[in-house]
């Protein structure tokens, strides 16, 4: 039968077993510490990578996106300004047309030719005088004569 390496020629004792267990535990502890340190280092490397590469790349992409939207808005603003200028010019043309079409001489001519109207003569005109209650002079006199006045 084979004898363990540590116990060559010596008797087996619980201390030897404990020493062996302690060595194994220490080896396991060192291995666990080494793995933890490797994980920590890997996590630190990942954080550095994120901080040094990913964040700047995302910032640059955001910057490109903002500039793209800005250029689209600039084009839209230019289009709206051109449209505003066209509308102002059209409004000025319409103001001139309204002024030309609403001249009194033109309206008189159209009234005579199109509608058959004429200028009033001296006998065609009647003047009404309003009273205190907003009635014309004739109605007020008729009411007084009829006894309905105040």
Buried (B, 14 or more C-beta within 10 A) or exposed (E): EEEEEEEEEEEEEEEBEEEEEEEEEEEEEEEEEEEEEEEEEEEEEEEEEEEEEEEEEEEEEEEEEEEEEEEEEEEEEEEEEEEEEEEEEEEEEEEEEEEEEEEEEEEEEEEEEEEEEEEEEEEEEEEEEEEEEEBEEEEBEEBEEEEEEE
